[in-house]
Amino acid sequence: MIVLDDSNISESYPGVCSPLTCSFAEETYRLIFRRLAGRMLGRQRVAAVDEAVSQMAVARNGRMYYRIDNWYRLLQVLPFSKRLIPVWRHSLGVTSTDLPAPVRVSRWTRARVLGRFAATWWATPRLMVQLADEFDEVACAFATEFDPADSAALRRLFGRIRAGVLRSWDVTLVNDLRAFAYTALAARLGAPVTGVDPVSMRPVRALAALRARPDVEELGALASGDDVRRFLHAGSDLARELSAYLDAFGDRRPGELKLESQTFRTNPESLVRLILARADADDWAATGRESVGSVGHAAPHATVRGPLRTSVASRARQAIAFRESSRLDRSRLFGMVRGIVRALGANLACSGYLDSEADVFYLTLAEVLGDDADWRRIVADRKRAWAAYEHLPAQPRVVVSPGELAVPSTPAPPVETGSVETGVAGTDEAQGPLPPVVLQGTPASAGVVVGEILVVADPGVDASGKIVVTVATDPGWVFLLMHAAGVITERGSPLSHTAVIARELGLPAVVGVDSATVALRTGDRVRLDATTGRIEVVCRG
C-alpha cells in the first residue's frame, strides 16, 4: 500500500503545479534524501532505504504529495524512532498513522546509524552555518555567471547548483528534527520558546522602510513593467534601495517554490504596486507592533528555571531560527532555478521549439536539460491534461497500489462535489433551532479576536482587518497577513509557516481546522480563540 499525504508539502506547493515544478520537486527530494541516507548509513546502505529515498515526494494529477510510507521507512531506521515519529507527525500535521513493515537492518547497522546520527545531530548548527556560506558562494557565482542567451552555460550553472548547495540541503532536515524535538521537549518542561529571530519578517520590515521614504511618491509615475525596469537602472537612492530589496527578497512571494509563479523579481511592477498600496496608511512595522506569541505552551504555573530548561529552550530557538533563515535562502535558490529555466524557455522559443517562453513550464526538468525534441506537441498534450487537473478536487490523502503510481496519472472527468454546510444559530421551520457552528483546531499563536471572515484562495487580495481562512499558507503570505486580524487554516502545525509568521506578527492563529474553508464563509462573523483553538460563528454573513 502506498500512502500519499499533502500535509506540510501543500504549504510549499499549493494547488496544481506545472509539469516542470512537479519534476523539479521530485528530483530535489530524491537528491536531498539520498544524501541524507548516505550521511546516516555510509556507503553500505540498506536496499530498502535506497528504494524509499528515491520517492519521498511524488506528483499526482499535478499536485505534490509526500509518500508517507517511505518517510516512515526512513524514520524507522533512525535511533529513538518510536519517540521521533509521533513528534515529527505532530509537528508537520501528518494525520496518517499507517506504519509500513519495519525496515530490517542488522544490529551493527543500527549501531552505526546511531553513531552517525548523533554526530550529525550535534554538528547541525555548524553545518547550517556552512550551508549558508555555501549558498552565498552559489549566489555570487550566479550573479557573475548568469548569461540568459547561452543555453549551454545556463545548464552548467544549474548543474553547479544541483551538485553543490542543493545536494547539501539534507542538513536542513536534521535541523527540522531538532526544531521539532527541542520544541516538544521545551513544552513538556514548561519552557515556552520565545524571542525567536523573526527571519520571515525581514521582507516586511524592509518593505516598511521603502514605504516610509520621503521620495516614495516618485514610484507613482511608473505605469508599466518597462517603466519600473528603466527606473531600477536610473541610479537614484530610491532605485538602489528598490534594487537591493529585489536582490534580497525578490523571490519571497506566495507559491515561491512553484517555478511558474510570478515573483517580485520576475515582475518588479508588482512590488511597486504593493509599496504604493499602503504607503499613506498605518503600516504594521512602522507602528512597532511586536510578536507576543511563543512556540509551545508552558505547563500551568511553570517557570523557566534551571540549566536544562534554559538549554532546551535555547536549542529550540536556534533550530527554529535556522529553519526560517534556510527557507528564506531556499526561496532565493529556487529564484535562481526559476531564472535559469525561464531563460532556457526564452531561448527555445527564439529557436522555434516553443511558441512562448512560458511553455517551458509544461516540460519536465529532464526534457529542459536534455536534447531537443518535438516540444510543441508535448506542450499541447500537457496543457490539455493540466487544464483537466484544475477541475479535479484536491485530495489531502490518497492510497494507491504500486501499479497505479508507476503509471503517469491521466486526467479523469471533473468530479462534482457538493459543499458541506454546517448548521448555524437560527431557526428552521422543519427542524427548529439550529446548533451554533463551533470548530476546533490547534492553537498556533495565542490571542482572542472577534471579526469578519475572509475565505482566501488567492493571496493577492486585501485582508485588512479580516480573519483570513484558507487551506494553508507559505512564507510569501506574510504580505497579506500583516494587515489581517487573525488566521485560520485547514492544514498546518505549531511549527508550520502559518504558525511562525502569525507569532511574529502577534496575530491570533489556529491551524489544523478540518474543512474550515467549507464550514466558514466570507462575511461570517466569528469569535476566534487562538489560546484554546476554538472558533465559534456568532453571525452568518
PyMOL commands that set and color helices and strands:
alter all, ss='L'
color gray80, all
select helices_A, chain A and resi 9-12+19-41+47-53+68-77+81-92+107-145+151-188+199-211+216-221+225-232+237-249+268-277+285-287+306-350+357-362+365-369+375-389+402-406+475-481+497-505+516-519
alter helices_A, ss='H'
color red, helices_A
select strands_A, chain A and resi 2-5+57-60+63-67+397-400+426-428+432-434+438-440+442-445+448-455+467-470+486-489+509-511+525-529+534-539
alter strands_A, ss='S'
color yellow, strands_A
deselect
rebuild
show_as cartoon
